[in-house]
Amino acid sequence: MKEIEQIYHNDFGVAFHWVKDDEVLTSRVQLIFKETGFYLEPHELDEFKMLVNATCTQYDCSDCFYKQSCHKMLLKTPINEVDLAVTQKELYLIKDLMEGALFNLNLNNYINNLSSN
C-alpha cells in the first residue's frame, strides 16, 4: 500500500510525495485540489506557480458584481492541453498551496544540503 509524506496543505488542497516500499519518491510532487490531481516535477510546480501568479495579476474583480463567486477565470496549467475554470477565491487558495509547497520543498533541500556538508 502506498503512503504519503505531506509537504503542505490548506483548506483547499494538499501537496505530498508518495512513499513506496519505505522510500519517499521525491522526483515528483502530487498536488490535489478541486477534485483534480497533478503529479508534477519540481520545475513544473515552479511553472504552475508562475501561471497562477500571471492569472492573479490578469484579473481585477474589484468592480465586478459577482466578486469571488464566478467561474470566469481560466487558469493555465503546466500541461498545455489542460486549463482550469476557477473562482478568484480558489485561485488564491491554489496560489497559497503552491507557495507553501515550494517553500517547504526549498527549505527541506536547504536543510538536507546543509547537513550533508
C-alpha positions in Angstrom: 0.0 0.0 0.0 1.2 3.5 -0.8 1.6 6.1 1.9 2.3 9.8 1.6 4.7 12.3 3.1 2.9 15.6 3.2 4.6 18.7 2.1 1.9 21.3 2.6 -1.8 21.6 2.9 -4.5 24.2 3.2 -8.3 24.2 3.3 -8.4 23.7 -0.5 -5.8 21.1 -1.2 -2.7 19.2 -0.4 0.8 18.6 -1.8 2.7 15.5 -1.0 5.3 12.9 -2.0 4.3 9.3 -2.5 6.0 6.7 -0.3 6.6 3.3 -1.8 8.4 0.4 -0.2 9.5 2.7 2.6 11.2 5.1 0.1 10.0 8.7 -0.4 9.6 9.3 -4.1 10.9 12.9 -4.2 11.2 13.3 -8.0 7.6 14.4 -8.3 5.0 16.2 -6.2 1.4 15.1 -6.1 -0.8 18.2 -5.9 -4.5 17.7 -5.3 -7.2 20.4 -5.2 -10.8 20.9 -6.5 -11.2 17.2 -7.2 -8.1 17.4 -9.5 -4.7 15.9 -9.2 -1.4 16.8 -10.8 1.7 14.7 -10.5 4.4 17.3 -11.2 8.2 17.5 -11.3 9.6 20.4 -9.2 10.3 22.6 -12.2 6.7 22.0 -13.4 5.5 23.1 -10.0 7.5 26.3 -10.4 6.0 26.8 -13.8 2.5 26.3 -12.4 3.2 28.9 -9.7 4.2 31.4 -12.4 1.0 30.7 -14.3 -1.0 31.2 -11.1 0.7 34.5 -10.4 0.1 35.6 -14.0 -3.6 34.8 -13.7 -3.8 36.6 -10.3 -2.4 39.8 -11.9 -4.5 39.5 -15.1 -8.0 39.6 -13.4 -9.2 42.6 -11.3 -12.6 41.8 -9.8 -12.9 44.9 -7.6 -15.7 46.4 -9.8 -17.4 43.1 -10.6 -20.9 42.3 -9.1 -20.0 38.6 -8.7 -16.6 39.3 -7.0 -15.2 35.9 -5.9 -18.1 33.7 -6.8 -18.0 33.5 -10.6 -16.1 30.9 -12.7 -14.8 33.2 -15.3 -11.1 32.8 -14.6 -9.2 30.5 -16.8 -6.1 29.1 -15.1 -3.4 27.7 -17.4 -1.5 24.6 -16.1 1.9 23.2 -17.0 0.0 20.6 -19.1 -0.7 22.5 -22.4 -3.9 20.6 -23.0 -5.4 21.3 -19.6 -6.8 24.6 -18.3 -9.0 25.1 -15.2 -12.0 27.3 -14.6 -11.6 28.7 -11.1 -13.1 31.4 -8.9 -10.9 34.2 -7.6 -11.0 32.7 -4.1 -10.0 29.3 -5.5 -7.2 30.9 -7.4 -5.7 32.5 -4.3 -6.0 29.2 -2.4 -4.2 27.4 -5.2 -1.6 30.2 -5.0 -1.2 29.6 -1.3 -0.9 25.8 -1.9 1.8 26.3 -4.5 3.8 28.8 -2.5 3.6 26.7 0.7 4.7 23.5 -1.1 7.6 25.2 -2.9 8.7 26.9 0.3 8.8 23.6 2.2 10.5 21.8 -0.7 13.2 24.5 -0.8 13.6 24.5 2.9 14.0 20.7 3.0 16.5 20.9 0.2 18.5 23.6 2.0 18.5 21.7 5.3 19.5 18.4 3.6 22.3 20.2 1.7 23.5 21.9 4.8 23.5 18.7 6.8 25.4 16.8 4.1 28.3 19.3 4.3 
